[in-house]
């Protein structure tokens, strides 16, 4: 009788041990699934952040609220008031006919070196007319290149903010978009026009120089007007990029460590 009782207790203990092992495996499976979900969510958030920062890079430097919104996976607010699409250019904007069919060549002289440039009035007559007019007025002399991006496939230097902080000038906006790349790819050496997000008539005085092949997703308005190219001296910008950005919200997007200013910008 005693032997039979011991056997029963032993059998019960084995059953309990097997059930405990099964419960442990179930908990481990749940933990792995939860960790996978968290990892996927983190990856999605990082992708959203990268895309949002790309789409806001050509309007102005993001505010702390804008950056937090990007981190939360929200749409970044516009940098400034957005005119209605299709709005007419103001009287202070030169007519595209003044540049249509023409090619302008010249120099963008920075405090760190000189870039040879060429603007294409055939593919982007309105943009070429604007930048020819601004350079003739000496508008860019003394302004800064306030923004640099150094991500793996996203490398630009942005210049031409009148206030020097990336904010746009509401008194000088124009459109429409011209010569935007169908594949959203901007080759190294591209000179393109910065604008407020989601607005085809949100172009202004700012431009960006692409120093390595870059992909910029189009927004609701489209892509960014390619007005010309750098014909020499692109290494000047690459050297600025190599020095990096100042510490801030993003390690790949901010003011250049080495300040960049425009000594002169001439076209003929």
C-alpha positions in Angstrom: 0.0 0.0 0.0 2.9 2.4 0.9 4.7 1.6 -2.3 1.5 2.3 -4.3 1.1 5.7 -2.5 4.7 6.7 -3.3 4.2 5.8 -7.0 1.1 7.9 -7.1 2.9 10.9 -5.5 5.8 10.5 -7.9 3.5 10.4 -10.9 1.7 13.5 -9.7 5.0 15.3 -9.2 6.1 14.4 -12.7 2.8 15.7 -14.1 3.3 19.0 -12.2 6.8 19.4 -13.5 5.7 18.8 -17.1 2.9 21.4 -16.6 5.4 23.9 -15.1 7.7 23.5 -18.1 4.8 24.0 -20.6 3.8 27.2 -18.7 7.3 28.4 -18.8 7.5 27.8 -22.6 4.2 29.7 -23.0 5.5 32.7 -21.1 8.7 32.7 -23.2 6.7 32.6 -26.4 4.6 35.5 -25.2 7.7 37.5 -24.3 9.3 36.9 -27.7 6.2 38.0 -29.5 5.9 41.1 -27.4 9.6 41.9 -28.0 9.1 41.5 -31.7 6.1 43.8 -31.7 8.1 46.4 -29.8 11.0 46.1 -32.1 8.8 46.5 -35.2 7.1 49.6 -33.6 10.5 51.2 -32.9 11.6 50.5 -36.5 8.4 52.1 -37.8 8.8 55.2 -35.6 12.4 55.6 -36.8 11.3 55.5 -40.4 8.5 58.0 -39.8 11.0 60.3 -38.1 13.5 60.1 -41.0 10.8 60.8 -43.6 9.3 63.7 -41.6 12.6 65.3 -41.1 13.4 65.0 -44.8 10.1 66.6 -45.7 10.6 69.5 -43.3 14.3 70.2 -44.1 13.6 72.7 -46.9 11.2 74.9 -45.0 13.1 76.0 -41.9 15.0 74.5 -39.0 12.5 72.4 -37.0 11.4 73.8 -33.7 11.5 71.7 -30.5 7.7 71.0 -30.9 8.2 70.0 -34.6 11.0 67.6 -33.7 8.9 66.1 -30.9 6.0 65.7 -33.3 8.3 63.9 -35.8 9.5 61.6 -33.0 5.9 60.8 -32.2 5.2 59.9 -35.8 3.0 63.0 -36.4 3.0 65.2 -39.4 5.3 68.2 -38.9 3.5 71.6 -38.9 4.2 74.1 -41.7 7.2 76.4 -41.0 5.2 79.5 -42.0 1.8 80.6 -43.3 1.1 78.8 -46.6 -0.4 80.7 -49.5 -3.2 78.9 -51.4 -1.9 76.7 -54.3 -2.3 78.5 -57.6 -1.8 81.9 -56.1 -0.3 84.5 -58.5 3.4 85.6 -58.0 3.8 89.0 -56.5 4.9 92.1 -58.4 8.4 91.8 -56.9 8.9 88.4 -58.5 10.6 88.6 -61.9 8.8 87.1 -64.9 10.0 83.7 -66.1 10.3 85.1 -69.6 13.5 87.0 -68.5 15.3 83.7 -68.1 13.5 81.4 -70.5 15.9 79.5 -72.8 18.9 81.0 -71.2 21.8 79.5 -69.2 23.4 81.5 -66.5 26.9 80.7 -65.2 28.7 82.2 -62.2 30.3 81.7 -58.8 29.0 81.2 -55.3 31.8 82.4 -53.1 31.7 81.0 -49.5 34.0 81.9 -46.7 35.4 78.4 -47.0 35.8 78.3 -50.8 34.3 79.0 -54.2 31.8 76.9 -56.2 31.2 77.3 -59.9 27.5 77.2 -60.7 25.2 76.9 -63.7 21.4 77.7 -63.8 19.1 76.3 -66.4 16.5 78.8 -67.7 15.2 76.3 -70.2 14.1 73.7 -67.6 13.3 76.1 -64.7 12.7 79.6 -66.2 10.8 81.0 -63.2 13.4 79.8 -60.7 16.4 80.9 -62.8 14.7 84.4 -63.2 14.3 84.6 -59.4 17.9 83.7 -58.6 19.4 85.9 -61.4 17.4 88.8 -60.0 18.4 88.2 -56.4 22.1 87.8 -57.3 22.0 91.0 -59.4 20.7 92.8 -56.3 23.5 91.4 -54.1 20.8 89.8 -51.9 23.0 86.9 -50.8 26.1 88.8 -49.7 26.6 88.1 -46.0 23.9 85.5 -45.6 24.6 82.1 -44.1 24.2 78.5 -45.0 22.3 77.6 -41.9 21.5 74.0 -42.3 23.4 70.8 -43.1 22.2 67.2 -43.3 24.7 64.3 -43.1 22.5 61.2 -43.2 23.7 58.2 -45.2 21.6 58.9 -48.3 20.5 62.5 -47.5 23.2 65.1 -47.9 22.4 68.8 -48.5 23.6 72.3 -47.4 20.8 74.8 -47.3 21.4 78.6 -47.7 19.7 81.9 -48.3 17.5 82.6 -45.3 17.2 86.3 -44.9 16.9 86.0 -41.2 19.7 83.4 -41.0 17.7 80.9 -39.0 15.9 79.1 -41.8 12.6 81.0 -41.6 11.0 82.1 -44.9 10.2 85.6 -46.0 6.5 85.8 -46.4 6.9 88.9 -48.6 8.8 86.9 -51.2 7.1 83.7 -52.3 6.6 82.3 -55.7 5.8 79.2 -57.8 5.0 77.0 -59.5 7.3 74.0 -59.2 9.5 73.3 -62.2 11.9 70.5 -63.2 11.2 68.2 -60.3 12.7 64.7 -60.5 10.1 62.0 -61.2 12.0 59.5 -59.1 12.7 61.9 -56.1 16.4 61.5 -56.7 18.7 64.5 -56.5 22.2 63.7 -57.8 25.3 65.1 -56.2 25.9 68.7 -57.5 22.2 69.5 -57.8 21.1 73.0 -56.8 17.4 73.1 -55.9 14.9 75.5 -54.4 13.8 75.3 -50.8 10.1 75.8 -50.0 7.4 75.5 -47.4 6.0 72.0 -47.1 3.0 71.0 -49.1 2.9 74.3 -51.1 3.9 74.6 -54.8 3.9 78.4 -54.4 6.0 78.3 -51.2 9.4 78.9 -52.9 11.4 81.8 -51.7 15.0 82.9 -51.5 16.5 79.7 -50.0 18.2 77.0 -52.0 20.0 73.8 -51.2 23.2 72.2 -52.6 23.2 68.4 -52.8 26.7 67.2 -52.1 26.0 63.4 -52.5 23.2 61.5 -54.2 20.1 62.1 -52.2 16.5 60.8 -52.2 13.8 63.3 -50.9 10.2 62.0 -50.9 7.8 64.3 -52.6 5.1 65.8 -50.4 1.5 66.8 -51.3 2.7 69.5 -53.6 5.3 67.4 -55.3 9.1 67.6 -55.4 11.6 70.4 -55.3 12.5 72.6 -58.3 16.0 71.8 -59.7 17.3 75.1 -61.0 20.9 74.2 -61.7 24.1 72.4 -60.8 27.5 72.9 -59.2 30.1 72.8 -62.0 33.2 73.0 -59.7 34.1 73.2 -56.1 31.7 70.7 -54.7 34.4 69.4 -52.4 34.0 72.7 -50.4 30.6 71.5 -49.4 31.8 68.0 -48.8 34.4 69.3 -46.4 31.7 71.2 -44.5 29.8 68.0 -44.2 32.8 66.1 -43.0 33.1 68.4 -40.0 29.6 67.5 -39.0 26.7 69.4 -37.4 26.5 71.2 -34.1 25.0 69.1 -31.2 21.2 69.4 -31.1 18.0 67.5 -31.5 19.4 65.4 -34.4 22.9 64.1 -34.9 22.5 64.2 -38.7 20.5 67.5 -39.3 21.4 70.9 -38.0 23.7 73.9 -38.2 27.2 73.1 -39.6 29.9 72.9 -37.0 32.0 75.2 -39.1 29.9 78.3 -39.9 29.3 78.9 -43.6 28.6 82.4 -45.0 28.2 83.7 -48.5 30.7 86.3 -49.5 29.1 86.8 -52.9 26.9 85.1 -55.5 27.1 86.2 -59.1 25.5 85.1 -62.3 25.9 86.2 -66.0 
